[in-house]
Amino acid sequence: MPDKLLAFDTSTETLSIAVRHGDLLLEHTGDGGAQSSSTLIPLIQKLLGEAGLVLRELDAIAFGRGPGSFTGLRTACSVAQGLGYGAGLRLLPIDTLHAVAEEARHRFGAQQVVAVLDARMDQVYTACYDLGVEVATSEPDLLEPENVVVPPGWALAGNAFAAYGDRLPRAAERHAVLPTAAAMLRLAPALLAAGRTVAPADAWPLYVRDKVAQTTEERAAIKAAAANQP
């Protein structure tokens, strides 16, 4: 069983890093966002040093592939790729919504979870997880809060309550949790056993939302079209 693992997530405004070395678990939680690109690697090196590990000794590197902040997902993926290439390691991309569900299970005992992350722009990222069978019962989706479906008896978990609490459906339980690196380490053994690792070149973020901004050319075309309307 792999016992030397690194995991990190930068998909939200909170940066989460964890290292497992046998029974030892070390974690760091701090400010994410734009700071992640400059602080992630030094913090990883610090945790690895405290765990008595060097990068090449790891069994794999797990990272939050998304959905979440586009900039954060690119940061996590690019850092994972760079470390993987440098140390000759395979990567384990983990859905952030899966990590949310696992965190709700770990902290509150929830077994059936609808995970919701704030996607901004009046929408949420969501997916359903039955952790008793360790599979997603739906693929990550992008919905308006009112369109999220919570089956009877399922818990609702994530970081979308502050922004959309009144618009999200009622649920048996509501848990405010984030996708943590420690949750990813708990998910990692089963995912590794299922052969879910990839080579660094094959690691990609999972955006779900394909586009959030128009290019300069698209804005110009829209402006020209509007000007030509009668």
C-alpha positions, 0 to 999 in steps of 0.5 A, a space after each residue: 500500500 502506498 505510504 509516501 504521498 503528497 497532495 495539494 489543492 489550489 482550487 479555492 481561496 484556501 491553499 491546502 497541502 498534505 504529506 503522508 509518510 507511513 503513519 505521519 500526516 502533515 498538513 498546511 492550510 493557508 491563503 490561496 488565490 493569487 498567492 498560490 503560484 509563489 508559495 506552493 512549491 516552497 511550502 511543499 518542500 517544507 512539508 516534505 522536509 518535515 516528513 523526512 522525505 525527498 520528492 523522488 521517494 514519493 509513490 505519487 503526487 495527488 492534486 485537485 484537478 477541478 472544478 474550481 478557480 481557473 487560475 488555481 487549477 492551472 497552478 496546481 496542474 502545472 506544479 504537479 507536472 513540473 514536480 512529476 517530470 523532475 522526479 519521474 513520478 506519476 500524478 493522481 488527478 482528483 476531482 475537487 468535488 470528490 474531495 468535498 464529499 470525502 471531507 464531509 464524510 470524514 468530519 460529519 459521517 455523511 455517506 451520500 453527499 451532493 457536493 457544491 462549490 461556488 463557481 461565481 457568475 451565479 452558478 455552482 459546480 456540483 456532483 453526487 457521491 455515494 461514498 459507501 460504494 466510492 463512486 460518483 453517481 453523477 459527473 461534475 456539472 455547472 448549474 444555477 443553485 436552484 437547479 441542484 437536486 438533492 435526493 431525500 436523505 442526502 447531505 449537501 456539502 461545500 463552500 457555496 452556502 455563503 453566496 447561495 444558501 437561500 437558493 440551494 435546495 433543502 437537505 437533510 444536512 448541510 456541511 460547510 467544507 472545502 476540498 482538502 489535501 488530507 481528503 485527497 490523501 484518504 481517497 488516494 489508495 483506492 484511486 491508485 489501486 484502480 489505476 487512476 494515475 497518469 503521466 505528467 504530460 497527460 494531466 489536465 485541469 477539469 474546468 467544467 465551465 469552458 469559458 468565462 471571458 471573451 477574447 478581444 476579437 470576440 468583443 470587437 465582433 459583438 460590438 460591430 454586430 450591435 452597431 450594425 443592428 437597425 
